[in-house]
């Protein structure tokens, strides 16, 4: 093959994304984080970005935080502004699915391209240090008397902590449609509200609240897992007689309109990053559980999750 013909063929393959990952220069990745700084999606997106560069599958990663409406505002910006861009990624997860179900935004997750599920995390419920309540039993007793008197704080409407609160109310015989849930645009806002005593009880991932629990500024009273989390003495809801278990998984999507070859290249990049030392360090630091799933299996998982969450939320009076 003549040299000029070979170079033209190489350029054509690169344009379609069909070249092996090693044949490309590491791209400059754009990471949409559909939440304000300080929360789980923000921590996840930035940890993944560091892993991408440490694994040398990305040259640089630029972050764009756009919080609100359980990620729907960021999703809209991503869908409308990243079409056909094979270097764009968006952090998402169970919270976004719940928000789409309750908010019915004009954009749809199906417009973007599934890449991979990467982690799972269970929620912990905490009380401000000076709360008159000491245990989940105290909260439940008041919830039964007057559901609206307990002010629950957490992520956007449809988040896993919102769904868990409604499920708790349902399981203990309170009206889930009457719970007083205060949604925040990011983990930082929710943390400030709890520390300031502006909510009765707060929920989020253990990694977000761990420093405040350890310092005594928050009192952890329940986790949403089936068993106690490793290294933690916080009791589960189930062992306190409340039959509720729900996990908060997180993943990443690519832009609308990318080719199957570009999707595979982007998936390969993410999977390579998840094997890096930087990502393993992030898992340990944030107490995330690896939950890697990609390809058609991830597509099916998201479809099944939408159906499962709709059923749970309808049963709990949320939709």
Secondary structure as GFF3:
##gff-version 3
##sequence-region A 1 319
A	DSSP	alpha_helix	3	16	.	.	.	ID=ss1
A	DSSP	three_ten_helix	21	23	.	.	.	ID=ss2
A	DSSP	beta_strand	27	33	.	.	.	ID=ss3
A	DSSP	alpha_helix	40	54	.	.	.	ID=ss4
A	DSSP	beta_strand	58	65	.	.	.	ID=ss5
A	DSSP	three_ten_helix	69	71	.	.	.	ID=ss6
A	DSSP	alpha_helix	72	81	.	.	.	ID=ss7
A	DSSP	beta_strand	88	93	.	.	.	ID=ss8
A	DSSP	alpha_helix	94	103	.	.	.	ID=ss9
A	DSSP	three_ten_helix	109	111	.	.	.	ID=ss10
A	DSSP	beta_strand	113	128	.	.	.	ID=ss11
A	DSSP	alpha_helix	136	145	.	.	.	ID=ss12
A	DSSP	three_ten_helix	147	149	.	.	.	ID=ss13
A	DSSP	beta_strand	151	154	.	.	.	ID=ss14
A	DSSP	alpha_helix	160	172	.	.	.	ID=ss15
A	DSSP	three_ten_helix	176	178	.	.	.	ID=ss16
A	DSSP	beta_strand	180	183	.	.	.	ID=ss17
A	DSSP	alpha_helix	187	195	.	.	.	ID=ss18
A	DSSP	beta_strand	201	205	.	.	.	ID=ss19
A	DSSP	alpha_helix	206	215	.	.	.	ID=ss20
A	DSSP	beta_strand	218	223	.	.	.	ID=ss21
A	DSSP	three_ten_helix	238	240	.	.	.	ID=ss22
A	DSSP	beta_strand	247	254	.	.	.	ID=ss23
A	DSSP	alpha_helix	260	273	.	.	.	ID=ss24
A	DSSP	alpha_helix	277	286	.	.	.	ID=ss25
A	DSSP	beta_strand	289	294	.	.	.	ID=ss26
A	DSSP	alpha_helix	296	315	.	.	.	ID=ss27
###
